[in-house]
Amino acid sequence: MPINLLDRNTINKIAAGEVVDRPSSVVKELAENAIDAGASAVTVEIKDGGTSFIRITDNGCGIEADEVQIAFKRHSTSKIKDAADLASISSLGFRGEALSSISAVAQVELITKTAMALSGVRYRIEGGEEKLMEEIGAPEGTTFVVRNLFYNTPARRKFLKTPATEGGYISSVVEQLCLSHPEISFRLIVNNQSKLQTMGNGSLKDVIYTVFGRDITANLIEVDRRFDSFKVKGFIGKPNVCRGSRSHENYYINGRYIKNAIISKAIEEAYAPFIMQHKYPFTALHIEIEPELLDVNVHPSKMELRFANAPYLFDALKNAISDALSHRELIPEVTVDSRSDKQTGMLASIAKATADKTEILSSKTETSFNFTKAKQEKSVVSAGSAEMRMPEPFETKRAAKYEETIKALEQNKAQQLELFERPELLKEQNKKDIRIVGQVFDTYWIMEFEKNMYIVDQHAAHEKVLFEEFMRKYAQRAITTQYISPPVIVSVTMQEEDILRDNIERFTDLGFELESFGSGEYSVSGIPADFAGTEPKALLLEILDDLAQDHKRSTPETVKDKIATMACKAAVKGNNRLSANEAEELLSKLMELENPYNCPHGRPTMITMSKYELEKKFKRIV
């Protein structure tokens, strides 16, 4: 196969793929250039998710007229001069690939003027080919217009998602720029509508309010610590505003938004004693480190970097967050302001959910009873049964005893297979002599049935029952709505609002009643009646977190995951004591299901140990 030397046009298009993979990449690169140019105000305007039109306007220093053409050549940059400068980079951009890559796959127009110039320059380049350069009257600063992204690379364009989804990615980029540079005023315009604007007054808390709303802003803890080689300043959220994904974990190194496993681990370990497993906190932390201790030249997107003192950074950051959490009263505080009616509605809804659940869990009665009315059957072993160890190699003099042991083990295995092959064994008529012995750790119920002991996780069991009941109603279109009066007000981000708007019919199908109040706020006036004991805001945000991970419109195939989430939120939790009567009713419903062995997320609802295995543990059988 002959070796070919690629032409300049092909090289540029290949290089563009490393830097520009979607419209949000264009916005990120050009907005970061505006920040590096010293702008105090940046406006981002997009249409059709940025695929047809992107305009970035700033009031920075501008580009000299005789440097405009050079700026669009590969590896041209004003940020560094040689390799030695890589050790002390303080700017966001430095590779000199952004303008070259963007102009290779789009139609680009530039208007720029410096403070000392009498007039500005208008420059057009399409697909890497220069089309126009002329003198023009213009204000100080730079404006980039990018049209028809990937017009000359249709294979790449077809992999873009819907305009709404691509617009959501751009919204996320702009939000991160707002949070990383509160001293700069940002504005986002989508399809001629203003979606976001910050004041640029340097207040990170004001930006957090603009981006995330009042719920999170009202539950912030300030962090401000200095260490030997770095300092950290910003805000973390109280544990009561944690989320189901890392989408709200925001941190910035020298003004650069990044994702880093070391920093994430430090944050999450600090929060571990305060929040549930698989929950993630809100953070907006600015970390300043000497540039010499960083390697930012790791990846073309500049989202990754390396630290020279990673272990020290990990320990110090973890301790700073732990100290902030440990020395602050973490009881949620509710205030009544001018919007007292809506706040009162939230309190009333939460109080009702708490009262309903308290009523269910309050009774404490005897913890043993018998199920009746069933025919005699062989003993059964549940899925997730205790480990059955094969005996050690037997000696001749004990061969007979070990052969007997192996037969017993094989019999138990056959019974386990029979359980899966014959789910009818769990029907009502086959529940003879099942006895609930009691509850341990206010979470697990112990049952005895013939020669087997069963341990049931009440949360997983209740979750499975709720899930199956709701799925049946969903399939029959028989879901009812529990109305909330007054409604609960929920604040969402721009990306979450886009997801909610795209999936509003799906939420309605699930039994939600939602209405937009504008400015990222929604009124929740109804939730699925089957989950009426659940806190409405937490339920809605949990489902949005699930959808945000893929940022796509829900389909009938994904509905099952959302119902599983709702069932998990509504199910009785561990450390909540049930009465024997409540446990009996729950277990009876569980055993009527086709597959009672696992919750919707795959965790076992019950485990089992045979009498034989138990006697082995106590050395009654050797």
TORFI-104708 format. One record per residue: residue in one letter; x, y, z of N, C-alpha, C, CB in turn. Coordinates in steps of 0.1 Angstrom, whole numbers, plus 5000, padded with zeros to 4 digits. Glycine has a CB too. Layout:
! TORFI-104708
aXYZXYZXYZXYZ;...
END
This chain:
! TORFI-104708
m500949885000500050005000500950125000499050005012;p500750224990501650334990501350435001501450404976;i502450505005502350605015502150745009503550615025;n501050815013500750945007500951055017499250945002;l501451165011501651295019500351375018502851375014;l499651395029498351455028498451605025497551445042;d497451655018497451805015497051885027496551825002;r497352015026497052105037495552105041497452245033;n494652105031493252105034492851985043492452115022;t493351865038492951745046493551745060493451615038;i494751785061495451795074494651885083496851845072;n494152005078493452095087492152035091493152225079;k491451955082490151895086490351785096489451845074;i491451715095491751615105492051675119492851525101;a492851775118493251855131491951915137494251955128;a491051955129489852025134489051925142488952075123;g489051795138488351695146488751675160488451565139;e490051715163490551705177490051815185492051695177;v489851935179489452055187488052085186490352175182;v487452065174486052105172485251975168485952205160;d484451925178483651805176482151845175483951705186;r481751965180480352005180480352155182479551925191;p479152215180479052365182479552415195477652405180;s479352345206479852385219481352405220479352285230;s482052325212483552335211483952465205484152215203;v483152515195483452645189483252755199482552665176;v482152745206481752845216482852855227480452825222;k483252735231484352725242485652795237484552585246;e486052755226487352805221487352955219487752735208;l486253005212486153155209485953235222485153175199;a485153185231484853255243486153265252483753195251;e486853155252488153155260489153255254488753015261;n489153265241490053365234489553505239489953355219;a488253525240487753655244488253685258486253665243;i488253585267488653605281490153635281488353475289;d490953565273492353585272492653725267493053485264;a491753775259491953915253491654025263491153925240;g491253985275490954085285489554145285491954195284;a488654075279487254125278486554135291486454045268;s485754235293484954245306483454215302485054385312;a483154195290481854155285481854075273480954285283;v481153955273481153865262479753825259482053735266;t479353835247477953785243478053675233477253905236;v477353565237477253445228475853435223477653315236;e475753435209474453425203474453295194474153555195;i473453215194473353095186471953075180473752965194;k471953005169470652965163470752825159470353065150;d469652745160469652605156470752525163469852595141;g470852555176471852475184473252505180471552335182;g473452615173474852655169475252595156475852615179;t474452515150474852445137474852545125473952325134;s473852635125473752735114474352865117472352755110;f474452905130474853035133475453045148473753145132;i476653105149477253135162477953265161478253025167;r477653355170478253485171478853505185477353595166;i480153535186480753565198481353715197481953465202;t480853795206481253935206481953975219480054035203;d483054035219483754075231484254225230484853985235;n484654285242485154415242486654405246484454505251;g487354305242488754285245489654375237489154145244;c490954335237491954415231491954415216493354375236;g491254315210491254305195492554245189490954445189;i492554235176493654175169494254285159493254045161;e495554305159496154395150495854355135497654405152;a495654455127495254425113496254335106495054555105;d497554365108498554285101498754145107499854355101;e498054115117498153975124496853895122498353995139;v495853945115494653875113494853745105493553965106;q495553755094495653645086496553535092496353685072;i497553585100498453485107497653415118499653565114;a496653485124495853415135495153295130494853515140;f494853285117494153165112495053055107493153215101;k496353075108497252965105497452865116498653025100;r497752745113497952645124499152675132498152505117;h498952655145499952675155500452815156501152585153;s499552915153499853055156499153095168499453145144;t499953155178499353195191500053315196499353075200;s499353395204499953505211500253465226499053625211;k499953345230500053305244501453255248499053195247;i502153185238503453135241504353165230503452985245;k505753165232506753185222507553055219507653295225;d507752985229508552855227508152755238510052885228;a508852635237508452525246508652565261509352405243;a509652655264509852685278508652755284511052785279;d507852825276506652895281505552795286506052985271;l505652665281504552575285504552545300504852435278;a505752575307505852555321505152655329507252535325;s504752765323504152875331502952945324505252985333;i502152855318500952905311499852955321500352795302;s499453085319498353135327497153165319498853265334;s497153155306496053185297495253055295496453235284;l493953065290493152955288493552885275491652995287;g493852955265494352905252495752915250493552965240;f496452825242497852845240498352755228498652805252;r497452665223497952575212497952635199497052455212;g497152745196497152805183496452715173498552825179;e495452635177494752555168493252585166494852405172;a492752675175491352695175490852765162490952785186;l491352875158490852945146491152865133491553085145;s492252805133492552725121491552605120494052675121;s491352545131490452425131488952465127490452355144;i488552575133487152625131486952665117486752735140;s487952745111487752795098487852675087488852895095;a488452565091488552455082487252385079489552355087;v486352395089485052325087483852415088484952215098;a483952545086482852635087483152755079482552675102;q482152845077482252975071482453075082481053005061;v483553135083483953225094484053365090485153175101;e483553465097483753605095484253665108482453675090;l485253755107485853815118485853965116487353775120;i485354045126485454185127486154225140484054255126;t487254295138488154325150488754465149489154225152;k488954525161489654655161490354665175488554775159;t491554715174492354745186492054895191493854725184;a492554925203492255055209492955165201492655055223;m494155135196494955235189494655255175496455205191;a493955165169493655165154492455265152493255025149;l492555335140491455425137490255355131491955525127;s490455235125489355155119489655005122489255185104;g488654925119488754785122489054705109487554735129;v488954575110489254485099488054385098490654415100;r487654355086486654255084487354145075485354305076;y487254025080487953915074487053795072489253875081;r487053735060486153615058487053495053485053645048;i486753375059487553265055486553145055488753235064;e486553065045485552955044486252825040484452985033;g486152725048486752595046488252605045486252535033;g488852705052490252725052490752815041490952595051;e489852855032490252945021489853085023489652895008;e490853175022490553315025489653375013491853405025;k488553445017487653505008487553655007486253455011;l487853725019487753865019488553925031486253905020;m489154035028489854115039489654265035491254075042;e489054345044488854485041488754565054487554495033;e488954695052488854785063487454825066489754915060;i487054835078485654865082485654935095484854725083;g484555015097484355085110483854985120483455205108;a484454985132484054885142484354935156484654745139;p483654885166484054925180485254845184482854905189;e485854885195487054815200486554675205487654895212;g487354575201487054435205486954345193485754435212;t486354235194486354135184484954065183487454025186;t484554045171483353965168483653855158482154055163;f483253735162483353615153481953565150484153495160;v481753545137480453485132480853355125479753585122;v480253245130480553115124479253055119481153015135;r479253035106478052985099478252845094477553085088;n477152765094477152635087478252545091477152655072;l478352515104479452435109479352295102479352425124;f480552245098480652115092479952105078480152005101;y479752225072479152225059479952145048478952365054;n481252135050482052065040482551925045483252145037;t482051885057482351755062480951695067483351765074;p480151655058478751605061478751485070478051575048;a479851395069479851275077479951315092481151195074;r480651425095480751475109479451545113481951565111;r478851615104477651685107476451595111477251775096;k476451475105475251385107475351325121475251275097;f476451335128476551275141476151375152478051235144;l475851505148475351595157473951555162475351745151;k473551605174472251565179471251685175472351555194;t470151675181469051775178469551915182467751745185;p469052025175469352155179469152185194468552255171;a468152135200467852155214468952095222466552095218;t469451975219470451905226471851985225470651765222;e472152015212473352095210473352225217473652105195;g472152285217472052415224472252395239470652475222;g471752285244472052255258473452235262471252125262;y474252175253475652175255476352305255476352085244;i475852395246476352535246476052605259475852615234;s474752585264474352645276475252605288472952615279;s475652475288476552425299477852495298476652275298;v478352515286479652575284479652715289480152575269;v478652795285478452935290478352945305477253005283;e477552855311477352855325478752825332476352745329;q479552735327480852715333481752835332481552595327;l481652905320482453025319481953135329482353085304;c480653145331480153245340480653215354478653245341;l480653085358481153045371482653055373480652905374;s483353035362484853045363485353185363485452965352;h484553275357484953415356483853515360485453455342;p483553515373482453605378482653755375482153585392;e483953785373484353925370483953975356485753955373;i483553875348483153905334481653895332483953815324;s481053995325479653985322479453895310479054125320;f478653795311478353705300476853715297478653555303;r476553705284475153695280474953585269474653835274;l473953515270473653405261472253435254473653265268;i472253435241471053455233470853335224471153585224;v469653275226469353145218468153175210469053025228;n468253165197467153185187466453325190466153075188;n467353425192466853565194466253585208465853605183;q466353495217465853515230466953505240464753405234;s466953605249468053615260467753505270468053755266;k468753415272468553305281469353315294468953175274;l470453395294471253405306472053535305472253285307;q472253595316473053715317473553735331472253845312;t474853755332475453785345475953925346476653685348;m476153975358476454115360477954145358476054165374;g478854045360480254075359480754155371480554145346;n480154145382480554225394481554155403479354265402;g481954035399482953955406482353875417483954055412;s481053875419480453795430480053655425479153865435;l480753555430480453415426479153375431481553325431;k478753425442477353385447476253445438477253445462;d476453565433475453615424475353525411475753755420;v476453475406476453395394475753255398477953365389;i476053205409475453075413473953095414475953035427;y473453215419472053235419471453245405471753365426;t472153305395471653325382471653185375472653415374;v472653105377472752975370471852865376474152925369;f471952855390471352745396470052775404472252685406;g469752905406468552945413468652955428467452835410;r467552995434467653035448467752915458466353105452;d467252795454467352675463468752645467466652555456;i469652635457471052605460471752725466471752565447;t471452845461472052965467471752985482471653095459;a470552945486470152955500470852845509468652945501;n471552755503472152645511473652625507471452505508;l474352745507475752745504476652755517476052855495;i477752695517478752715527480052765521479052575534;e480552875526481752935520483052865524481853085524;v483952855514485252795516486252895512485452655508;d487252915521488353015518489552975526487953165522;r490452895520491652845527492852865518491452695530;r493952895525495252905518496252795524495953045521;f496952735514497952635518499252675512497452495512;d500252585514501652615510501752655495502552505513;s501152565487501352585472500052615465501952455467;f498952635472497752665465496752725474497152545458;k495652785469494552835477493252795471494652985479;v492252775479490952735474489852835480490552595477;k488952885471487952975475486752955467488453125473;g485552965473484352945466483252895476484452845455;f482352815471481252775478480952625476479952855475;i480452555487480052415486478552415491480952315494;g477852315486476452305490476252225503475552245479;k475252265511474952175522474452035517473852245531;p474551935525474251805521472851785516474451705532;n471951875520470551855516470251905502469651945525;v471251955495471051995480471951905472471452145478;c472251785476473051695468472251635457473651575476;r472851585446472151545434472551395431472451635422;g471851345421472151205417473251185407470851145412;s473851295403475051285393476051385397474551295379;r477151385390478251475393478051605385479651415390;s476851635380476651755371476851885379475351745365;h476751875392476852005400478152015407475752015410;e479151925404480451935409481252025400481151795411;n481452145404482152245396483452285403481252365392;y484552285396485752335402486652385390486552225410;y487552485394488252565384489652575388487552695381;i490652545380492052565383492552685375492852435379;n492952785382493452905376492452955366494852885370;g491152955369490153005360489752905349490553125354;r490352785348490052685338489152585343491352625333;y487952565337487052455341487652325336485652475334;i487752225346488352095343487551985349489852095347;k487851865346487351745353488651665357486351665344;n488751635370489951565374489551465385490951675380;a490051345384489651235393490151265407490251105388;i491351325408491851355422491051455429493351405421;i490651565423489851665429488451605432489651785420;s487851535423486451475425486551385437486051405413;k487551305438487651205449487851275462488851105447;a488651385462488751465475487451525479489851575473;i486651575470485351635473484451525479484751705461;e484351415472483351315475483751245488483251215464;e485051225491485451165504485151255515486951125504;a485251385513484951485524483451485527485351625520;y482651465517481151455519480651325523480551495506;a481451215522480951085525480251065538482150985524;p480751125549479951105562478651185562480851155573;f478351265552477251355553476151325543477651495551;i476351255533475351225523475351075520475651305510;m474151035514473950895510474950855499472550865507;q475150715498475950665487475250695474476150515489;h476050715464475550745450474850885449474650645445;k475150975459474751115459475951195457473851155471;y475851315451476951395448476651545452477451385433;p477651615457477351745462477451855452478351775473;f477051975456477152095448478452155452475952185449;t479352195443480552275446480752375435481752185447;a481352485438481752585429483052645435480752705426;l484152575432485452605439486452655429485952485447;h487152765433488252825425489552785432488052975423;i490352715425491652665430492752735423491852515430;e493652805430494752875424496052815427494753035428;i496752765417498052695419499052765410497852545415;e500352765415501452815407501452735394502752805414;p501552815382501552745369502652635368501652845358;e503752665374504852565373504552435379506052625380;l503452425387503152295393502052225385502652315408;l501752275374500652215365501152175352499452315364;d500552075346500852045332499452045325501451905330;v499152155318497952175311497952125297497452325311;n499152085292499252045278499051895277500652085273;v497851845282497551705283496651655272496951665296;h495651745268494651705259494151825251493351635266;p493851805238493451925230492252005235493051875216;s491351935242490252015248490552095260489151915251;k491852065266492252135278491352115290492352285275;m490652005290489751965301490451885311488551895296;e491751845308492451755317493851825320492751615311;l494351795332495751845335496351755346495651995340;r497651775348498351695358498951785369499451615351;f498951735381499551815392500851755396498551815404;a501851845399503151805404503051755419504151915403;n502051805426501951775440500551715443502151895449;a500151615436498751555437498351505451498651445427;p499251425458498851375471498551495481499951285476;y499451595480499251705490497951785486500451805489;l497751805474496451875469495251795474496451885454;f495251665472494151575476493851595491494451435473;d494851575500494651585514494251715519495951545522;a494851825513494551955518493051995514495552055512;l492751965501491351995497490351925504491251975482;k490551795507489651715514489451765528490051565515;n490551805535490451865548489751995549491851875554;a489952075538489252205538487752195537489852295526;i487352105528485852085527485252015539485551995514;s486051915545485551855557485351955569486551735562;d486352045570486252145581485052235578487552225581;a484852275566483752365563482352295566483752405548;l482252165563481052095566480852065581481051955559;s481952035588481952005602481652115611483151935606;h481952235607481752355616480652445612483052435616;r479652385605478452455601477252385604478552485586;e476252445610474952385613474252345600474052475621;l474052215598473552165585472052135585474352035582;i471352175595469852155595469252255585469252185609;p468552205575467952295565467152405571467052215555;e467352525566466652635571465652685561467652755575;v464352715565463352755556462852895561462152655556;t462852985552462353125556461153155548463453225553;v460353245553459153295546459353435542457853285555;d459353455529459553595523458353645516460853595514;s458553735507457453785500456653685491457853905491;r457353575489456653465481456253365491457553415470;s455653405502455353315513454353205509454853385525;d453453235501452453135497453153015490451453195487;k454053035481454752925475455552845484455552975463;q456352925493457152855503456352775512457952955511;t455152825517454252755525453752625519453052845530;g453552635506453152515498454252405499452852555484;m455452445498456552355499456552285512457852415496;l456452365523456452315536455252225539456352425547;a454052255534452852175535453052045529451652245530;s453652045517453851915509454851825516454351945495;i455951885521456951805528456351755541458151895531;a455551835548454951795561453951675559454251905568;k453151685548452251585545452951455542451351625533;a454051465534454751335530455351275543455851365520;t455851355552456451305564455351245573457151415572;a454251305574453151255582452651125577451951355583;d452451115564451950985558452950875561451851005543;k454250905559455250795561455350765576456550845556;t455150865585455250835599454050745604455150965607;e452850765598451750685601451950545597450450745594;i452550525586452850385581453850315590453350385567;l454850385595455950325602455750325617457150395599;s454650385623454650405637454350285645453550515640;s453450195640453050085649454149985651451850015643;k454249935664455149835667454449725674456349895676;t454349605668453649495673454449375674452349475666;e453849255676454549135677455249105663453649015680;t456449035663457149015651457248875647458549075653;s456248795650456248655645454848615642456948555654;f454648545631453348495627453448395616452348615623;n452448325613452448225603451548265591452048085608;f452048235579451148235567450448105567451948255554;t449148105563448447985563447947945549447247995573;k447347825549446647785537447547765525445547885533;a448247655525449147615514449447465514450447695514;k449847405503450047265503451547235505449647205489;q451847115509453147075513454047075501453146935520;e455247135502456247135491457647115496456147265483;k458547075487459947075492460447215495460847005481;s461447225504462047355508462647415495463047335519;v462747555495463247625484464347715488462147705477;v465247755479466347845481466247955472467747765480;s466348085478466148205470467348245462465748325478;a467148325452468248385444469148465454467748475433;g470448475451471348545460471548465473470748685464;s471448335473471648255485473048255490471248115482;a473248215502474548225508475448135501474448185523;e476748165501477748095494477847945499479148155495;m477847855489477947715492479347665488476847625485;r480247635498481547595495481647445492482447635507;m482447415482482747275480483747225490483247255465;p483547105495484447055506485947045501484046925511;e486847045510488247025506488446875501489147045519;p489546855493489746725488489646615499491146715481;f488846515497488646425508489746315509487246355506;e489946265521490846155523490046025522491446165537;t490745925520490045795517489145755529491145685515;k489645775541488945725553487645805555489745735565;r487545925548486346005550485546025537486746145555;a485845935527485245945514483745945515485745845505;a483245845523481745825523481045955529481445715532;k481646015539481046135545481046255535481746175558;y482146265528482146375518481246355506483646395513;e481146225502480146205491478746235496480246055487;e478446215508477146245514476946405513476946195528;t478046475517477946615517477746675503479246675523;i478446615493478346665479476946635475479346585470;k476346525478474946505474474046605480474546365479;a474246645492473346745499473546875492473746755514;l474746915488474947035481474347035467476447065479;e474446925460473746915447472246925448474146785440;q471746865459470246875461469847015463469846785473;n470647095471470347235473470347315460471247295484;k471447285452471547355439470347325430472847305432;a469947195430468747155422467547235427468447005423;q467347255440466247325446466347475441466247315461;q467547525441467647665436467247685422469147715438;l467647585413467247595399465747575398467947485391;e465147495406463747465406463047595409463347355415;l463547675418462847805422462747895410463647875434;f463847905402463747995391462847935379465148025385;e462847805378462147735368460647735372462647605365;r460347735385458947715389458547835398458747585396;p458347955393458048065402456648055408457948195393;e455847955404454547935410454747885425453747835402;l455947835428456147795442455847905452457547745444;l455948035447455748145456454348195456456748255452;k453448125450452048175450451448145464451248095439;e450248205466449648205479449448065484448348275478;q449047975475448747835480450047755484448047765469;n451147815482452447745485453247815497453347735473;k452547895505453247965515453147905529452648115516;k452947775529452747705542453947725551452347565540;d453647755564454647755574455747855572455147615576;i455547955564456448065564456248155577456348155551;r457348165584457248235597458148355598457448135609;i457648475601458548585603459048585617457848725600;v460448575618461048565631461248695637462348495630;g461648795629461848935635462549015626462548925648;q462949135630463649235622464949275629462849365620;v466049285621467349325626467749455620468449215624;f468449545627468949665622467849755616470049645612;d466649735620465449815615465449815600465549955620;t466049715593466049705579465749575573467449755575;y466249465580466149335574465249245582467549265573;w464349175574463449085581463948935579462049095575;i463848865590464248725589463048635589465148685602;m462948545579461848445578462448305579461048475565;e461548215583461848075583460847995575461948015598;f461347915566460447825559461047695557460047895545;e460447595564460947455564462347465568460747395551;k463247425560464747405564465547525558465247275560;n464947635556465747755551465447875559465347775536;m466447965560466248095566466448195555467348115577;y465448295554465448395544465648535551464148405536;i466448615545466648755550466248845539468248785554;v465248935542464649025532465049165535463149005532;d465449235525465749385526464449455523466849425515;q463949525534462649585533462549695522462149635546;h463649765520463649875510463649815496464949965512;a464549715493464549655480463249585477465749555479;a462649525487461349455485460249555482461049375498;h460149665490459149755488459249825474459149865499;e460549855471460849915458460349835446462349945457;k460549695447460149605437458649605436460749465439;v457949605447456449595447455949725441455949575461;l456449845445455949965439456249975424456650085446;f457449925420457749935406456849845398459249885404;e456549725402455749635394454249685394455749495400;e453749735405452449795405452249915395452049835419;f453249995396453250115387453450085372454350215391;m454249985369454449945356453149885350455649835355;r452449815358451149755354450249865350450649665364;k450149965359449250075357449650165345449150165369;y450950175343451450255332451050185318453050275332;a451250055318450949975306449449985303451349835308;q448649995313447150005312446650145311446449935324;r447550245311447250385311446250415322446550425297;a446550365334445650375345446250455356445150245350;i447250535353447950615363447150735368449350665358;t447050755381446350875386447350975392445350825397;t446951095393447751205398447251245412447751325389;q448251265421447951315434448251465434448751245446;y447251555435447451695434447951755447446151765429;i448851855445449451925456448952065457451051925455;s448552105469448052245471448552295484446452245470;p449252405483449752485472450852405464450252625476;p451152435452452152365444453552395450452152405430;v454452305446455852315450456652385439456452175454;i457452475442458252545432459652485431458352695435;v460152445419461452385417462252475408461252245412;s463452505412464452575403465252475395465252675411;v465452505382466252415374467252495366465352325364;t468352435361469252505353468752505338470652425353;m469452585330469052585316469052455309469952685308;q470052375312470152245305468952155310471452175309;e468752155324467652085329466252125324467652095344;e466152265321464852315316464652265302464952465316;d465752255294465652205280465252065280467052215273;i465751985289465451845291463951825295466351765301;l463551915304462151905309461151945298462052005321;r461552045291460652095280460551985269461152225274;d461651915266461651815256460851695260463051775252;n460751675273460151545278458851575286461051475287;i458251695284457051725292455951625290456651865288;e455751575278454651475276454951355284454551445261;r456251315285456551195292456251205307458051155290;f456651325312456351355326454851345329456951485330;t454051405319452651405321452051255321451951485309;d452651175312452251035312452550965325452950965300;l453551005332453950945344453150995356455450965347;g452251095354451451145364451751275370451351045375;f452751345364453251475369452351585363454651505366;e452051695371451451815366452451925368450051845374;l452951985357454052085357453652205350455352025352;e454152325354453852445347455052535349452552515353;s455552595338456652685338456252825343457252705324;f457152875353456953005358457953105352457153005373;g458753055343459753135337460953145346459253275334;s462153195341463353215348463853095355463153325359;g463652975348464152855354463352795365465552865357;e462152835367461252785378460052715373460952895388;y459752605379458552525375457652495388458952395369;s456352505385455452475396455052325394454152565395;v455152245405454752105405453452095413455952015411;s452352085406451052075413450551935414450052165405;g451251835408450751695409451851605407449651675400;i451851485414452851385412452051255411453851375423;p452751145407452051015406451450975420452950905401;a450150935420449550905433450150785440448050875430;d450750695432451450585439452650625447451850485428;f453150745444454350785451454050915459455550805441;a452850925464452451045470453251075483450951035474;g453850975489454650995501455951055498454750875509;t456351075486457651125482457651275481458051065469;e458851335485458951475484459051515469460251525492;p458051595464457951625450459151675443456851725448;k459851775450461051835443462151735442461551955452;a462351655452463451555451463151455440463651485465;l461951415439461551315429461751365415460051275431;l461351495412461451555399462951565396460751685399;l463751615405465151645402465951515400465851715414;e465551405407466151275405465951225391465651175416;i464751245386464551195372465251285362462951195370;l465351415365466051505356467551465356465851645360;d468051435367469451385368469751265359469951355382;d468851175359468951055351468951095336467850955354;l468051175332467951215318469151305314466651295316;a469651385323470751475319472051395316471051565331;q472151275321473351205318473551175303473451075326;d472451145297472451125282472051245274471551005279;h471351335281470851465275470051425262471951565272;k469051345263468351305251466851295255468851175244;r466051295245464551275248464251135252463751315235;s463451125262463050995268462250925257462251015281;t462450795257461650705248460950605257462550635238;p459950525251459350425259460250325266458350345250;e461450305259462450215265463050265277463450175255;t463150405278463850465290462850485301464550585286;v461550475299460550505309460750415321459150485303;k461150285318461350195329462350245339461750055323;d463450305334464450355344463850465352465650405336;k463050545346462450655354461450605365461750755345;i460750505361459850445371460550385382458850345364;a461750315379462550255389463050365399463750185383;t463450485393463850595402462750635411464350705393;m461550655406460450695414460150585425459150715406;a460250465421459950355431460950355442459950215425;c462250385439463350395449463150505458464650405442;k462750625453462450735461461350715471462250865453;a460250645466459050625474459150515484457850615465;a460050415482460050295490460550325504460950185484;v459950245514460450255528461950235528459650155537;k462650315536464050315537464550215548464650455539;g465850185547466450115558466350205571467850075555;n466550135582466550205595465150265599467550315596;n464150215592462750255595462050125599462050315583;r461550115612460949995617459549975612461049995632;l459249865606457949825603457349735613457949755589;s456049735614455349645623455249505616453949695627;a454949405624454849275618453749265607454549165629;n452649335610451549335601451949405587450249405607;e452649515588453149575576454149495569453749715580;a454949425576455949335570455249225563456949285580;e454149165569453449055564452749095550452349005573;e452149215550451549265538452549285527450749395541;l453749345530454749365521455249235515455849445527;l455549145523456149015518455148935510456648935530;s453848945514452848875507452748935492451448895514;k452849065491452749125478454049095470452649285479;l455149085477456449055470456348915464457649065480;m455848825471455848685467454848655456455648595478;e453948755453453048735442453548775429451748805445;l454748835429455348885417455948775408456448995420;e456148805395456748705387458248685391456648745372;n458948795393460348785397460548865410461248835386;p460448805422460548885434461948895439459648825445;y462948845432464248825437465148945436464948715430;n464849045428465749155426464849285425466649145414;c465449395430464749525428465049575414465349635439;p464349685410464549725396465949765392463649845393;h466749795402468149825399469149705400468649935409;g468549585402469349465402469749415415470449485393;r469549485426469949445439469049335444470049555449;p469549235451468749125456467749175467469549015462;t466549125466465549165476465649065488464149155471;m466248945486466348855497467548765494465048765499;i468048715505469148615505468648495514470548665509;t469348385513468848265521470048185525467848185513;m469848115536470848015541470047895545471748075552;s470447775541469847655545470247615559470147535535;k469347535565469647485579470947405579468547395584;y471247335568472447255566473647355567472447185553;e473647465559474747555559474947615573474547665548;l473847655579473947715592474647615602472547755597;e474247495602474847395611476247375608474047265610;k476647385595478047375592478847495598478247385577;k478247615598478947735604479147705619478047855602;f478247645626478347615640479047485643476947625646;k479647425633480447305634479547185639481547325643;r478247195638477447075641477646965631475947115642;i477947015618478346915608479746945603477346935596;v480546845602481946865598482246785586482846825610;
END
